[in-house]
Amino acid sequence: MKPRTAGYLLLLLNAALILFHLLLLSGILPYQNIWGGRLQNDTQLYLLEGTSLLISLFLMLVLLMKTGNMRRWFSEKTGNRVLWIYFFYFILNTIGNLLSKSRGEQAFAALTLIFAVLLWRILKPEKAKPVAVTKRMQR
């Protein structure tokens, strides 16, 4: 998969994640099975889900710049550093989801792992393939 394709797929998945956060914040989806089932009231929901929403929106912004769909606000090097931070965040999130007692959170481990793999694909450059030297090229 090309890095640009991985970027677009990640944008799509992140948009779905943002929608999920909005559905939780609006009360359309119940929040009992998120955050390891530890949320005890609406205030905790708004604080934690609001933070998650901001993190997802910032990732969307960086990905839009990385895929060339938005003017850069900072250098490519800075954007890559931010994406590396997200990569490690999603790796840790995957581990946390796997260790959760909630089946719903455990299911999200697959999604966070996909996020990490796609970020890896965006950030790791392809190795140049060796060019076969023919007799014509040698002349």
Biotite code that builds the C-alpha atoms (Angstrom):
import biotite.structure as struc

atoms = struc.array([
    struc.Atom([0.000, 0.000, 0.000], chain_id="A", res_id=1, res_name="MET", atom_name="CA", element="C"),
    struc.Atom([1.294, 3.418, -0.924], chain_id="A", res_id=2, res_name="LYS", atom_name="CA", element="C"),
    struc.Atom([1.799, 5.955, 1.872], chain_id="A", res_id=3, res_name="PRO", atom_name="CA", element="C"),
    struc.Atom([-0.756, 8.306, 0.295], chain_id="A", res_id=4, res_name="ARG", atom_name="CA", element="C"),
    struc.Atom([-3.366, 5.521, 0.193], chain_id="A", res_id=5, res_name="THR", atom_name="CA", element="C"),
    struc.Atom([-2.613, 4.713, 3.835], chain_id="A", res_id=6, res_name="ALA", atom_name="CA", element="C"),
    struc.Atom([-3.095, 8.413, 4.620], chain_id="A", res_id=7, res_name="GLY", atom_name="CA", element="C"),
    struc.Atom([-6.506, 8.498, 2.960], chain_id="A", res_id=8, res_name="TYR", atom_name="CA", element="C"),
    struc.Atom([-7.595, 5.298, 4.682], chain_id="A", res_id=9, res_name="LEU", atom_name="CA", element="C"),
    struc.Atom([-6.451, 6.728, 7.997], chain_id="A", res_id=10, res_name="LEU", atom_name="CA", element="C"),
    struc.Atom([-8.423, 9.918, 7.302], chain_id="A", res_id=11, res_name="LEU", atom_name="CA", element="C"),
    struc.Atom([-11.543, 7.824, 6.685], chain_id="A", res_id=12, res_name="LEU", atom_name="CA", element="C"),
    struc.Atom([-11.079, 5.738, 9.833], chain_id="A", res_id=13, res_name="LEU", atom_name="CA", element="C"),
    struc.Atom([-10.330, 8.832, 11.891], chain_id="A", res_id=14, res_name="ASN", atom_name="CA", element="C"),
    struc.Atom([-13.505, 10.494, 10.602], chain_id="A", res_id=15, res_name="ALA", atom_name="CA", element="C"),
    struc.Atom([-15.456, 7.437, 11.777], chain_id="A", res_id=16, res_name="ALA", atom_name="CA", element="C"),
    struc.Atom([-13.736, 7.679, 15.162], chain_id="A", res_id=17, res_name="LEU", atom_name="CA", element="C"),
    struc.Atom([-14.650, 11.363, 15.429], chain_id="A", res_id=18, res_name="ILE", atom_name="CA", element="C"),
    struc.Atom([-18.269, 10.455, 14.672], chain_id="A", res_id=19, res_name="LEU", atom_name="CA", element="C"),
    struc.Atom([-18.113, 7.820, 17.426], chain_id="A", res_id=20, res_name="PHE", atom_name="CA", element="C"),
    struc.Atom([-16.858, 10.429, 19.929], chain_id="A", res_id=21, res_name="HIS", atom_name="CA", element="C"),
    struc.Atom([-19.648, 12.798, 18.903], chain_id="A", res_id=22, res_name="LEU", atom_name="CA", element="C"),
    struc.Atom([-22.289, 10.074, 19.309], chain_id="A", res_id=23, res_name="LEU", atom_name="CA", element="C"),
    struc.Atom([-20.989, 9.353, 22.804], chain_id="A", res_id=24, res_name="LEU", atom_name="CA", element="C"),
    struc.Atom([-20.912, 13.041, 23.751], chain_id="A", res_id=25, res_name="LEU", atom_name="CA", element="C"),
    struc.Atom([-24.433, 13.586, 22.440], chain_id="A", res_id=26, res_name="SER", atom_name="CA", element="C"),
    struc.Atom([-25.789, 10.664, 24.465], chain_id="A", res_id=27, res_name="GLY", atom_name="CA", element="C"),
    struc.Atom([-26.916, 8.688, 21.418], chain_id="A", res_id=28, res_name="ILE", atom_name="CA", element="C"),
    struc.Atom([-24.509, 5.888, 22.359], chain_id="A", res_id=29, res_name="LEU", atom_name="CA", element="C"),
    struc.Atom([-24.256, 4.752, 25.989], chain_id="A", res_id=30, res_name="PRO", atom_name="CA", element="C"),
    struc.Atom([-20.904, 5.331, 27.660], chain_id="A", res_id=31, res_name="TYR", atom_name="CA", element="C"),
    struc.Atom([-20.921, 2.434, 30.122], chain_id="A", res_id=32, res_name="GLN", atom_name="CA", element="C"),
    struc.Atom([-18.664, 0.247, 27.957], chain_id="A", res_id=33, res_name="ASN", atom_name="CA", element="C"),
    struc.Atom([-15.943, 2.784, 27.189], chain_id="A", res_id=34, res_name="ILE", atom_name="CA", element="C"),
    struc.Atom([-12.930, 3.831, 29.235], chain_id="A", res_id=35, res_name="TRP", atom_name="CA", element="C"),
    struc.Atom([-12.822, 0.352, 30.740], chain_id="A", res_id=36, res_name="GLY", atom_name="CA", element="C"),
    struc.Atom([-16.302, 0.810, 32.208], chain_id="A", res_id=37, res_name="GLY", atom_name="CA", element="C"),
    struc.Atom([-14.864, 3.229, 34.782], chain_id="A", res_id=38, res_name="ARG", atom_name="CA", element="C"),
    struc.Atom([-16.881, 6.337, 33.910], chain_id="A", res_id=39, res_name="LEU", atom_name="CA", element="C"),
    struc.Atom([-19.214, 7.195, 36.757], chain_id="A", res_id=40, res_name="GLN", atom_name="CA", element="C"),
    struc.Atom([-20.948, 10.353, 35.543], chain_id="A", res_id=41, res_name="ASN", atom_name="CA", element="C"),
    struc.Atom([-21.509, 12.696, 32.622], chain_id="A", res_id=42, res_name="ASP", atom_name="CA", element="C"),
    struc.Atom([-18.779, 15.099, 33.749], chain_id="A", res_id=43, res_name="THR", atom_name="CA", element="C"),
    struc.Atom([-16.141, 12.394, 33.371], chain_id="A", res_id=44, res_name="GLN", atom_name="CA", element="C"),
    struc.Atom([-17.597, 11.501, 29.979], chain_id="A", res_id=45, res_name="LEU", atom_name="CA", element="C"),
    struc.Atom([-17.390, 15.086, 28.734], chain_id="A", res_id=46, res_name="TYR", atom_name="CA", element="C"),
    struc.Atom([-13.852, 15.544, 30.014], chain_id="A", res_id=47, res_name="LEU", atom_name="CA", element="C"),
    struc.Atom([-12.397, 12.302, 28.651], chain_id="A", res_id=48, res_name="LEU", atom_name="CA", element="C"),
    struc.Atom([-14.363, 12.127, 25.409], chain_id="A", res_id=49, res_name="GLU", atom_name="CA", element="C"),
    struc.Atom([-13.829, 15.842, 24.778], chain_id="A", res_id=50, res_name="GLY", atom_name="CA", element="C"),
    struc.Atom([-10.082, 15.297, 25.131], chain_id="A", res_id=51, res_name="THR", atom_name="CA", element="C"),
    struc.Atom([-10.231, 12.268, 22.819], chain_id="A", res_id=52, res_name="SER", atom_name="CA", element="C"),
    struc.Atom([-12.197, 14.278, 20.280], chain_id="A", res_id=53, res_name="LEU", atom_name="CA", element="C"),
    struc.Atom([-9.577, 17.048, 20.286], chain_id="A", res_id=54, res_name="LEU", atom_name="CA", element="C"),
    struc.Atom([-6.779, 14.483, 19.871], chain_id="A", res_id=55, res_name="ILE", atom_name="CA", element="C"),
    struc.Atom([-8.628, 12.924, 16.910], chain_id="A", res_id=56, res_name="SER", atom_name="CA", element="C"),
    struc.Atom([-9.318, 16.316, 15.331], chain_id="A", res_id=57, res_name="LEU", atom_name="CA", element="C"),
    struc.Atom([-5.652, 17.271, 15.585], chain_id="A", res_id=58, res_name="PHE", atom_name="CA", element="C"),
    struc.Atom([-4.663, 13.969, 13.956], chain_id="A", res_id=59, res_name="LEU", atom_name="CA", element="C"),
    struc.Atom([-7.130, 14.753, 11.160], chain_id="A", res_id=60, res_name="MET", atom_name="CA", element="C"),
    struc.Atom([-5.518, 18.156, 10.683], chain_id="A", res_id=61, res_name="LEU", atom_name="CA", element="C"),
    struc.Atom([-1.998, 16.709, 10.480], chain_id="A", res_id=62, res_name="VAL", atom_name="CA", element="C"),
    struc.Atom([-3.138, 13.970, 8.078], chain_id="A", res_id=63, res_name="LEU", atom_name="CA", element="C"),
    struc.Atom([-4.836, 16.517, 5.817], chain_id="A", res_id=64, res_name="LEU", atom_name="CA", element="C"),
    struc.Atom([-1.547, 18.409, 5.632], chain_id="A", res_id=65, res_name="MET", atom_name="CA", element="C"),
    struc.Atom([0.451, 15.208, 5.098], chain_id="A", res_id=66, res_name="LYS", atom_name="CA", element="C"),
    struc.Atom([-1.765, 14.050, 2.204], chain_id="A", res_id=67, res_name="THR", atom_name="CA", element="C"),
    struc.Atom([-1.547, 17.473, 0.565], chain_id="A", res_id=68, res_name="GLY", atom_name="CA", element="C"),
    struc.Atom([-5.223, 18.335, 1.033], chain_id="A", res_id=69, res_name="ASN", atom_name="CA", element="C"),
    struc.Atom([-4.472, 21.315, 3.240], chain_id="A", res_id=70, res_name="MET", atom_name="CA", element="C"),
    struc.Atom([-1.825, 23.999, 3.342], chain_id="A", res_id=71, res_name="ARG", atom_name="CA", element="C"),
    struc.Atom([0.961, 23.166, 5.794], chain_id="A", res_id=72, res_name="ARG", atom_name="CA", element="C"),
    struc.Atom([0.976, 25.022, 9.086], chain_id="A", res_id=73, res_name="TRP", atom_name="CA", element="C"),
    struc.Atom([4.365, 23.620, 10.027], chain_id="A", res_id=74, res_name="PHE", atom_name="CA", element="C"),
    struc.Atom([7.267, 21.818, 8.387], chain_id="A", res_id=75, res_name="SER", atom_name="CA", element="C"),
    struc.Atom([7.062, 18.252, 7.129], chain_id="A", res_id=76, res_name="GLU", atom_name="CA", element="C"),
    struc.Atom([9.644, 17.245, 9.726], chain_id="A", res_id=77, res_name="LYS", atom_name="CA", element="C"),
    struc.Atom([7.438, 18.577, 12.534], chain_id="A", res_id=78, res_name="THR", atom_name="CA", element="C"),
    struc.Atom([4.401, 16.856, 11.011], chain_id="A", res_id=79, res_name="GLY", atom_name="CA", element="C"),
    struc.Atom([6.293, 13.567, 10.922], chain_id="A", res_id=80, res_name="ASN", atom_name="CA", element="C"),
    struc.Atom([7.313, 13.973, 14.554], chain_id="A", res_id=81, res_name="ARG", atom_name="CA", element="C"),
    struc.Atom([3.686, 14.530, 15.497], chain_id="A", res_id=82, res_name="VAL", atom_name="CA", element="C"),
    struc.Atom([2.679, 11.408, 13.551], chain_id="A", res_id=83, res_name="LEU", atom_name="CA", element="C"),
    struc.Atom([5.377, 9.380, 15.345], chain_id="A", res_id=84, res_name="TRP", atom_name="CA", element="C"),
    struc.Atom([3.867, 10.501, 18.659], chain_id="A", res_id=85, res_name="ILE", atom_name="CA", element="C"),
    struc.Atom([0.468, 9.313, 17.428], chain_id="A", res_id=86, res_name="TYR", atom_name="CA", element="C"),
    struc.Atom([2.037, 6.022, 16.302], chain_id="A", res_id=87, res_name="PHE", atom_name="CA", element="C"),
    struc.Atom([3.351, 5.318, 19.810], chain_id="A", res_id=88, res_name="PHE", atom_name="CA", element="C"),
    struc.Atom([0.074, 6.544, 21.331], chain_id="A", res_id=89, res_name="TYR", atom_name="CA", element="C"),
    struc.Atom([-1.871, 4.000, 19.262], chain_id="A", res_id=90, res_name="PHE", atom_name="CA", element="C"),
    struc.Atom([0.559, 1.202, 20.151], chain_id="A", res_id=91, res_name="ILE", atom_name="CA", element="C"),
    struc.Atom([0.076, 1.959, 23.855], chain_id="A", res_id=92, res_name="LEU", atom_name="CA", element="C"),
    struc.Atom([-3.678, 2.314, 23.325], chain_id="A", res_id=93, res_name="ASN", atom_name="CA", element="C"),
    struc.Atom([-3.765, -1.120, 21.659], chain_id="A", res_id=94, res_name="THR", atom_name="CA", element="C"),
    struc.Atom([-2.027, -2.672, 24.665], chain_id="A", res_id=95, res_name="ILE", atom_name="CA", element="C"),
    struc.Atom([-4.392, -0.885, 27.047], chain_id="A", res_id=96, res_name="GLY", atom_name="CA", element="C"),
    struc.Atom([-7.434, -2.038, 25.098], chain_id="A", res_id=97, res_name="ASN", atom_name="CA", element="C"),
    struc.Atom([-6.219, -5.639, 25.095], chain_id="A", res_id=98, res_name="LEU", atom_name="CA", element="C"),
    struc.Atom([-5.763, -5.515, 28.872], chain_id="A", res_id=99, res_name="LEU", atom_name="CA", element="C"),
    struc.Atom([-9.210, -4.002, 29.466], chain_id="A", res_id=100, res_name="SER", atom_name="CA", element="C"),
    struc.Atom([-11.924, -6.002, 31.203], chain_id="A", res_id=101, res_name="LYS", atom_name="CA", element="C"),
    struc.Atom([-14.524, -4.615, 28.803], chain_id="A", res_id=102, res_name="SER", atom_name="CA", element="C"),
    struc.Atom([-15.202, -6.656, 25.650], chain_id="A", res_id=103, res_name="ARG", atom_name="CA", element="C"),
    struc.Atom([-16.018, -3.450, 23.787], chain_id="A", res_id=104, res_name="GLY", atom_name="CA", element="C"),
    struc.Atom([-12.625, -1.974, 24.605], chain_id="A", res_id=105, res_name="GLU", atom_name="CA", element="C"),
    struc.Atom([-10.895, -5.199, 23.653], chain_id="A", res_id=106, res_name="GLN", atom_name="CA", element="C"),
    struc.Atom([-12.594, -5.029, 20.252], chain_id="A", res_id=107, res_name="ALA", atom_name="CA", element="C"),
    struc.Atom([-11.175, -1.530, 19.765], chain_id="A", res_id=108, res_name="PHE", atom_name="CA", element="C"),
    struc.Atom([-7.663, -3.001, 20.051], chain_id="A", res_id=109, res_name="ALA", atom_name="CA", element="C"),
    struc.Atom([-7.942, -4.098, 16.419], chain_id="A", res_id=110, res_name="ALA", atom_name="CA", element="C"),
    struc.Atom([-8.858, -0.578, 15.332], chain_id="A", res_id=111, res_name="LEU", atom_name="CA", element="C"),
    struc.Atom([-6.025, 1.077, 17.241], chain_id="A", res_id=112, res_name="THR", atom_name="CA", element="C"),
    struc.Atom([-3.591, -1.495, 15.841], chain_id="A", res_id=113, res_name="LEU", atom_name="CA", element="C"),
    struc.Atom([-4.793, -0.667, 12.308], chain_id="A", res_id=114, res_name="ILE", atom_name="CA", element="C"),
    struc.Atom([-4.207, 3.029, 13.060], chain_id="A", res_id=115, res_name="PHE", atom_name="CA", element="C"),
    struc.Atom([-0.644, 2.231, 14.185], chain_id="A", res_id=116, res_name="ALA", atom_name="CA", element="C"),
    struc.Atom([0.085, 0.079, 11.112], chain_id="A", res_id=117, res_name="VAL", atom_name="CA", element="C"),
    struc.Atom([-1.217, 2.772, 8.750], chain_id="A", res_id=118, res_name="LEU", atom_name="CA", element="C"),
    struc.Atom([0.846, 5.435, 10.506], chain_id="A", res_id=119, res_name="LEU", atom_name="CA", element="C"),
    struc.Atom([3.890, 3.178, 10.206], chain_id="A", res_id=120, res_name="TRP", atom_name="CA", element="C"),
    struc.Atom([3.220, 2.874, 6.478], chain_id="A", res_id=121, res_name="ARG", atom_name="CA", element="C"),
    struc.Atom([3.005, 6.644, 6.118], chain_id="A", res_id=122, res_name="ILE", atom_name="CA", element="C"),
    struc.Atom([6.170, 7.311, 8.092], chain_id="A", res_id=123, res_name="LEU", atom_name="CA", element="C"),
    struc.Atom([8.516, 4.575, 6.884], chain_id="A", res_id=124, res_name="LYS", atom_name="CA", element="C"),
    struc.Atom([9.884, 5.314, 3.415], chain_id="A", res_id=125, res_name="PRO", atom_name="CA", element="C"),
    struc.Atom([10.053, 2.516, 0.896], chain_id="A", res_id=126, res_name="GLU", atom_name="CA", element="C"),
    struc.Atom([13.484, 1.118, 0.214], chain_id="A", res_id=127, res_name="LYS", atom_name="CA", element="C"),
    struc.Atom([14.705, 1.892, -3.263], chain_id="A", res_id=128, res_name="ALA", atom_name="CA", element="C"),
    struc.Atom([14.531, -1.162, -5.467], chain_id="A", res_id=129, res_name="LYS", atom_name="CA", element="C"),
    struc.Atom([17.820, -2.021, -7.164], chain_id="A", res_id=130, res_name="PRO", atom_name="CA", element="C"),
    struc.Atom([17.847, -1.259, -10.838], chain_id="A", res_id=131, res_name="VAL", atom_name="CA", element="C"),
    struc.Atom([18.966, -4.113, -13.041], chain_id="A", res_id=132, res_name="ALA", atom_name="CA", element="C"),
    struc.Atom([21.885, -3.035, -15.201], chain_id="A", res_id=133, res_name="VAL", atom_name="CA", element="C"),
    struc.Atom([21.537, -4.256, -18.767], chain_id="A", res_id=134, res_name="THR", atom_name="CA", element="C"),
    struc.Atom([24.200, -4.322, -21.445], chain_id="A", res_id=135, res_name="LYS", atom_name="CA", element="C"),
    struc.Atom([22.553, -1.311, -23.090], chain_id="A", res_id=136, res_name="ARG", atom_name="CA", element="C"),
    struc.Atom([22.897, 0.702, -19.898], chain_id="A", res_id=137, res_name="MET", atom_name="CA", element="C"),
    struc.Atom([26.590, -0.136, -19.626], chain_id="A", res_id=138, res_name="GLN", atom_name="CA", element="C"),
    struc.Atom([27.436, 1.408, -23.021], chain_id="A", res_id=139, res_name="ARG", atom_name="CA", element="C"),
])
